[in-house]
Amino acid sequence: MAISRAVVLAVAAVTAGGAFFIARNMTSVPPQVIHEEAGPQIALSEILVVQSDLPVGASIDGQLAWQQWPTDAVNASFIQKVVEPDAIETLTGSTARAPLFRGEPMNKAKLISPGQNVLSALLPSGKRAVALGIETDSAAGGFILPNDFVDIIMTRSETTDGATRFLTEIVLSNVKVLAIDQTIQEDASGNKTQIGNTATLELDEEQARILTAARQMAASLTLALRSISDAQEGVGPAATYLVNGGGRGDTIRLIKNGEMSEVGTN
């Protein structure tokens, strides 16, 4: 009797549970399905980009490629395939006027056309390129490179009352190095080093005159390498008295055989 009662209660419990489950599913709120409309497609254009980093003076040969770019972000200076489909072939052989970086959109203003003089194209308007002969011990041990900034220090002899002494002064300050010619030399141990014999400097007209005068009177001219952070300071003071006729006082400076002597005007 007890067993049959237990069976009846178990069946009743299962039946009640099933009824509860069915009732809950019938009364539950179905999940809400949200349909999102796809946004508008971004319009793309193909522009010319650089595929690898290129320093100033590097030749363009296989480093350019077309890449998709949002049309709304295309600058007028960018080269577009729809406008110049043969731009890669046309620009091959050009020279980088400024540093170029991987992924950067190509801009013709940063290139020098094939056949154009590279140095004259690199010179800003109003500037001159002036070459100065150097040696390792007068050029920071050979560590001066293009785009560095330097001071030019003149060492000269001066004769006063029959006594000769050597003086040094900075004749040009914080000027830019455009180029350094470098040749490979081998020492007695077989080690090879790069030695520059000529530095080409970016100067304005007055600075070019000062340097020319300094070369005539100097026993030696030394390049002193400046910190890269000094490049933002602009060109520093120059020895303008060398070309402005005695700007350091009422004296006349006479240069003979590389020596300068001063004679009072009174």
The 8 nearest C-alpha neighbors of each residue, nearest first, counted from 0:
[[1, 3, 2, 4, 5, 6, 7, 8],
 [0, 2, 4, 3, 5, 6, 7, 8],
 [3, 1, 5, 4, 0, 6, 7, 8],
 [2, 4, 6, 0, 5, 1, 7, 8],
 [3, 5, 7, 1, 2, 6, 8, 0],
 [6, 4, 2, 8, 3, 7, 9, 1],
 [5, 7, 3, 9, 4, 8, 10, 2],
 [6, 8, 4, 10, 5, 9, 11, 3],
 [7, 9, 11, 5, 6, 10, 12, 4],
 [10, 8, 12, 6, 11, 7, 5, 13],
 [9, 11, 13, 7, 12, 8, 14, 6],
 [10, 12, 8, 14, 9, 13, 15, 7],
 [13, 11, 9, 15, 14, 10, 8, 16],
 [14, 12, 16, 10, 15, 11, 17, 9],
 [13, 15, 11, 17, 12, 16, 10, 18],
 [16, 14, 18, 12, 13, 17, 11, 19],
 [17, 15, 19, 13, 18, 14, 12, 20],
 [18, 16, 20, 14, 19, 15, 13, 21],
 [17, 19, 15, 21, 16, 20, 22, 14],
 [18, 20, 16, 22, 17, 21, 23, 15],
 [21, 19, 17, 23, 22, 18, 16, 24],
 [22, 20, 18, 24, 23, 19, 17, 25],
 [21, 23, 25, 19, 20, 24, 18, 26],
 [22, 24, 20, 26, 25, 21, 27, 19],
 [25, 23, 27, 21, 22, 26, 20, 28],
 [24, 26, 22, 23, 27, 21, 28, 20],
 [25, 27, 23, 24, 22, 28, 21, 29],
 [28, 26, 24, 25, 23, 29, 22, 30],
 [27, 29, 30, 26, 24, 25, 31, 23],
 [28, 30, 27, 31, 32, 26, 24, 25],
 [31, 29, 32, 28, 27, 33, 24, 26],
 [32, 30, 33, 29, 28, 34, 27, 35],
 [31, 33, 30, 34, 29, 35, 28, 36],
 [34, 32, 35, 31, 30, 36, 29, 37],
 [33, 35, 32, 36, 37, 31, 38, 30],
 [36, 34, 33, 37, 38, 32, 39, 31],
 [35, 37, 38, 34, 39, 33, 40, 32],
 [36, 38, 35, 39, 40, 34, 41, 33],
 [39, 37, 36, 40, 35, 41, 42, 34],
 [38, 40, 41, 37, 42, 36, 43, 35],
 [39, 41, 42, 38, 37, 43, 69, 70],
 [42, 40, 43, 39, 69, 70, 71, 38],
 [41, 43, 70, 69, 40, 44, 71, 68],
 [44, 42, 69, 70, 68, 67, 41, 45],
 [43, 45, 68, 70, 67, 69, 46, 42],
 [46, 44, 67, 66, 80, 79, 65, 68],
 [45, 47, 79, 65, 66, 78, 80, 67],
 [46, 48, 65, 105, 78, 64, 104, 66],
 [49, 47, 104, 105, 103, 64, 102, 63],
 [48, 50, 63, 101, 102, 103, 51, 62],
 [49, 51, 101, 62, 63, 102, 48, 64],
 [52, 50, 101, 49, 62, 100, 53, 102],
 [51, 53, 100, 101, 99, 54, 50, 49],
 [52, 54, 99, 98, 57, 100, 51, 55],
 [55, 53, 98, 57, 56, 99, 52, 95],
 [54, 56, 97, 98, 95, 96, 57, 53],
 [55, 57, 95, 94, 54, 96, 58, 117],
 [58, 56, 95, 94, 55, 54, 53, 59],
 [59, 57, 94, 93, 92, 60, 95, 56],
 [60, 58, 92, 91, 93, 94, 62, 61],
 [59, 61, 91, 62, 92, 58, 63, 93],
 [60, 62, 63, 59, 91, 64, 87, 50],
 [61, 63, 50, 60, 49, 51, 59, 64],
 [64, 62, 49, 61, 48, 50, 87, 47],
 [65, 63, 48, 47, 66, 49, 50, 62],
 [66, 64, 47, 46, 45, 48, 67, 63],
 [67, 65, 45, 46, 47, 68, 64, 48],
 [66, 68, 45, 44, 43, 46, 69, 65],
 [67, 69, 44, 43, 45, 70, 66, 46],
 [70, 68, 43, 72, 71, 42, 44, 73],
 [71, 69, 43, 44, 73, 72, 42, 68],
 [70, 72, 69, 73, 42, 43, 74, 68],
 [73, 71, 69, 70, 74, 68, 43, 44],
 [74, 72, 70, 71, 75, 77, 69, 68],
 [75, 73, 76, 77, 72, 71, 78, 70],
 [74, 76, 77, 73, 78, 79, 106, 72],
 [75, 77, 74, 106, 78, 107, 105, 73],
 [78, 76, 74, 75, 106, 105, 79, 104],
 [77, 79, 46, 47, 105, 76, 80, 106],
 [80, 78, 46, 82, 81, 45, 83, 77],
 [79, 81, 84, 83, 82, 45, 46, 78],
 [80, 82, 79, 83, 84, 45, 44, 46],
 [81, 83, 80, 79, 84, 78, 86, 85],
 [84, 82, 80, 86, 85, 81, 79, 78],
 [83, 85, 80, 86, 81, 82, 79, 87],
 [84, 86, 83, 87, 88, 89, 80, 90],
 [87, 85, 89, 83, 88, 84, 90, 80],
 [88, 86, 90, 89, 85, 91, 63, 64],
 [89, 87, 91, 86, 90, 85, 92, 60],
 [88, 90, 86, 87, 91, 85, 92, 93],
 [91, 89, 87, 93, 88, 86, 92, 59],
 [92, 90, 59, 60, 88, 93, 89, 87],
 [91, 93, 59, 113, 58, 90, 60, 94],
 [94, 92, 113, 112, 59, 111, 91, 90],
 [95, 93, 58, 111, 110, 56, 57, 59],
 [94, 96, 110, 56, 55, 57, 97, 109],
 [95, 97, 109, 110, 55, 111, 94, 121],
 [98, 96, 55, 95, 109, 99, 54, 110],
 [99, 97, 54, 55, 53, 95, 100, 96],
 [100, 98, 53, 52, 97, 54, 101, 103],
 [101, 99, 52, 103, 51, 53, 102, 49],
 [100, 102, 51, 50, 52, 49, 103, 99],
 [103, 101, 49, 48, 50, 100, 104, 51],
 [102, 104, 48, 49, 101, 100, 105, 99],
 [105, 103, 48, 47, 77, 106, 102, 49],
 [106, 104, 48, 47, 77, 103, 49, 78],
 [105, 107, 108, 77, 109, 76, 104, 78],
 [108, 106, 110, 109, 105, 76, 111, 78],
 [107, 109, 106, 110, 111, 96, 76, 105],
 [110, 108, 96, 107, 97, 106, 95, 111],
 [111, 109, 95, 96, 107, 94, 108, 93],
 [112, 110, 94, 93, 96, 95, 113, 115],
 [111, 113, 93, 115, 114, 110, 94, 90],
 [114, 112, 93, 92, 115, 111, 94, 90],
 [113, 115, 112, 116, 93, 117, 111, 92],
 [116, 114, 113, 112, 117, 111, 120, 119],
 [117, 115, 119, 118, 120, 114, 111, 113],
 [116, 118, 120, 119, 115, 121, 111, 94],
 [117, 119, 121, 120, 116, 122, 128, 177],
 [118, 120, 122, 121, 116, 117, 128, 115],
 [121, 119, 117, 118, 122, 116, 111, 115],
 [122, 120, 118, 119, 96, 117, 123, 177],
 [121, 123, 119, 120, 126, 118, 124, 127],
 [124, 122, 126, 125, 121, 120, 119, 127],
 [123, 125, 126, 122, 127, 121, 203, 120],
 [124, 126, 123, 203, 127, 204, 122, 202],
 [127, 125, 203, 202, 124, 123, 122, 201],
 [128, 126, 202, 203, 201, 129, 204, 125],
 [127, 129, 201, 200, 199, 202, 130, 126],
 [130, 128, 200, 199, 127, 131, 201, 207],
 [131, 129, 199, 198, 200, 197, 128, 132],
 [130, 132, 198, 197, 199, 133, 129, 200],
 [131, 133, 197, 196, 198, 130, 134, 199],
 [134, 132, 196, 197, 137, 131, 138, 198],
 [133, 135, 137, 136, 196, 138, 195, 132],
 [136, 134, 140, 141, 138, 137, 194, 139],
 [135, 137, 140, 134, 138, 139, 141, 221],
 [136, 138, 221, 134, 135, 222, 133, 139],
 [139, 137, 222, 135, 140, 141, 136, 134],
 [140, 138, 141, 142, 137, 223, 143, 136],
 [141, 139, 135, 136, 138, 142, 137, 143],
 [140, 142, 135, 139, 138, 143, 194, 195],
 [143, 141, 140, 139, 144, 138, 224, 135],
 [144, 142, 141, 139, 138, 147, 224, 145],
 [143, 145, 147, 179, 142, 146, 178, 176],
 [144, 146, 178, 177, 176, 147, 179, 143],
 [147, 145, 176, 177, 175, 144, 148, 178],
 [148, 146, 176, 145, 144, 175, 143, 149],
 [149, 147, 175, 174, 173, 225, 176, 224],
 [148, 150, 224, 173, 225, 223, 174, 222],
 [149, 151, 172, 223, 173, 171, 222, 152],
 [152, 150, 222, 171, 221, 169, 170, 223],
 [153, 151, 169, 221, 168, 220, 170, 150],
 [154, 152, 220, 167, 168, 217, 219, 169],
 [155, 153, 167, 219, 218, 166, 217, 220],
 [156, 154, 217, 218, 166, 165, 153, 167],
 [157, 155, 165, 258, 164, 166, 163, 158],
 [156, 158, 259, 164, 163, 258, 260, 165],
 [159, 157, 163, 162, 260, 161, 164, 160],
 [158, 160, 162, 161, 163, 157, 260, 261],
 [161, 159, 162, 158, 163, 260, 157, 261],
 [160, 162, 159, 158, 163, 157, 164, 260],
 [163, 161, 159, 158, 160, 164, 157, 156],
 [164, 162, 158, 157, 156, 159, 161, 165],
 [163, 165, 157, 156, 158, 166, 162, 159],
 [166, 164, 156, 155, 157, 154, 167, 163],
 [167, 165, 155, 154, 156, 164, 168, 157],
 [168, 166, 154, 153, 155, 152, 165, 169],
 [167, 169, 153, 152, 170, 154, 166, 238],
 [170, 168, 152, 171, 151, 153, 150, 172],
 [169, 171, 238, 237, 151, 152, 168, 153],
 [172, 170, 237, 151, 169, 150, 236, 238],
 [171, 173, 150, 235, 174, 236, 234, 237],
 [174, 172, 234, 149, 150, 148, 235, 175],
 [175, 173, 148, 149, 172, 234, 150, 201],
 [174, 176, 148, 201, 200, 147, 146, 177],
 [175, 177, 200, 145, 146, 147, 178, 148],
 [178, 176, 145, 200, 199, 146, 201, 175],
 [179, 177, 145, 199, 176, 198, 180, 144],
 [178, 180, 198, 195, 197, 181, 145, 144],
 [181, 179, 195, 197, 196, 178, 198, 182],
 [180, 182, 195, 194, 193, 179, 196, 183],
 [181, 183, 194, 193, 195, 184, 180, 196],
 [182, 184, 193, 192, 191, 194, 185, 181],
 [185, 183, 192, 191, 193, 182, 186, 194],
 [184, 186, 191, 190, 189, 192, 183, 187],
 [185, 187, 189, 188, 190, 191, 184, 192],
 [188, 186, 189, 185, 190, 191, 184, 192],
 [189, 187, 186, 190, 185, 191, 184, 192],
 [188, 190, 186, 187, 185, 191, 184, 192],
 [191, 189, 185, 186, 188, 192, 187, 184],
 [192, 190, 185, 184, 183, 189, 186, 193],
 [191, 193, 184, 183, 194, 185, 190, 186],
 [194, 192, 183, 182, 181, 184, 195, 191],
 [193, 195, 181, 182, 141, 192, 183, 196],
 [194, 196, 181, 180, 197, 179, 182, 141],
 [197, 195, 133, 132, 134, 180, 194, 181],
 [198, 196, 132, 133, 131, 180, 195, 179],
 [197, 199, 179, 131, 130, 178, 200, 132],
 [198, 200, 130, 178, 129, 177, 176, 128],
 [201, 199, 176, 129, 177, 128, 175, 202],
 [200, 202, 128, 175, 127, 177, 176, 126],
 [203, 201, 127, 206, 126, 207, 200, 128],
 [202, 204, 126, 206, 205, 127, 207, 125],
 [203, 205, 207, 206, 208, 202, 127, 126],
 [206, 204, 208, 207, 203, 209, 239, 202],
 [205, 207, 209, 203, 208, 202, 204, 210],
 [206, 208, 204, 210, 205, 209, 202, 203],
 [207, 209, 211, 205, 206, 210, 212, 204],
 [210, 208, 206, 212, 211, 207, 241, 213],
 [209, 211, 213, 207, 212, 208, 206, 214],
 [210, 212, 208, 214, 209, 213, 207, 215],
 [211, 213, 209, 215, 210, 214, 208, 241],
 [214, 212, 210, 216, 215, 211, 217, 209],
 [213, 215, 211, 217, 212, 216, 210, 220],
 [216, 214, 212, 213, 217, 257, 211, 254],
 [215, 217, 257, 213, 214, 258, 254, 212],
 [218, 216, 155, 219, 214, 213, 154, 153],
 [217, 219, 155, 154, 257, 216, 156, 220],
 [220, 218, 217, 154, 153, 221, 155, 214],
 [221, 219, 153, 152, 154, 151, 217, 222],
 [220, 222, 137, 152, 151, 138, 223, 153],
 [223, 221, 151, 138, 150, 137, 149, 224],
 [222, 224, 150, 149, 139, 151, 221, 225],
 [223, 225, 149, 148, 222, 139, 143, 150],
 [224, 226, 149, 148, 227, 223, 229, 173],
 [227, 225, 228, 229, 224, 230, 148, 147],
 [226, 228, 229, 230, 225, 147, 148, 231],
 [227, 229, 226, 230, 231, 232, 225, 148],
 [230, 228, 232, 227, 231, 226, 225, 173],
 [229, 231, 228, 232, 227, 233, 148, 173],
 [232, 230, 229, 233, 228, 227, 234, 173],
 [231, 233, 229, 230, 234, 235, 228, 173],
 [234, 232, 231, 230, 235, 173, 229, 174],
 [233, 235, 173, 174, 172, 232, 236, 171],
 [234, 236, 172, 173, 233, 237, 171, 232],
 [237, 235, 172, 171, 234, 238, 170, 239],
 [236, 238, 171, 170, 239, 172, 235, 169],
 [239, 237, 170, 240, 241, 171, 209, 236],
 [238, 240, 241, 237, 242, 243, 209, 246],
 [241, 239, 246, 243, 238, 242, 245, 244],
 [240, 242, 239, 243, 238, 209, 212, 244],
 [243, 241, 240, 244, 239, 209, 208, 212],
 [244, 242, 240, 246, 239, 241, 245, 238],
 [245, 243, 242, 246, 240, 241, 251, 252],
 [244, 246, 247, 240, 251, 250, 243, 248],
 [245, 247, 240, 248, 244, 243, 239, 241],
 [248, 246, 245, 240, 249, 250, 244, 239],
 [249, 247, 250, 246, 245, 251, 263, 240],
 [248, 250, 264, 263, 245, 251, 247, 265],
 [251, 249, 263, 264, 262, 248, 245, 261],
 [250, 252, 262, 261, 245, 263, 253, 264],
 [253, 251, 261, 260, 259, 250, 262, 254],
 [252, 254, 260, 259, 261, 251, 255, 262],
 [253, 255, 259, 258, 257, 216, 260, 252],
 [256, 254, 258, 257, 259, 253, 216, 260],
 [257, 255, 258, 254, 216, 259, 215, 217],
 [256, 258, 216, 255, 217, 254, 215, 218],
 [259, 257, 255, 156, 254, 256, 157, 216],
 [260, 258, 254, 157, 253, 252, 255, 257],
 [259, 261, 253, 252, 158, 157, 254, 258],
 [262, 260, 252, 251, 250, 253, 263, 259],
 [261, 263, 251, 250, 252, 264, 260, 253],
 [264, 262, 250, 265, 251, 249, 261, 252],
 [263, 265, 250, 249, 262, 251, 248, 261],
 [264, 263, 249, 250, 262, 251, 248, 261]]
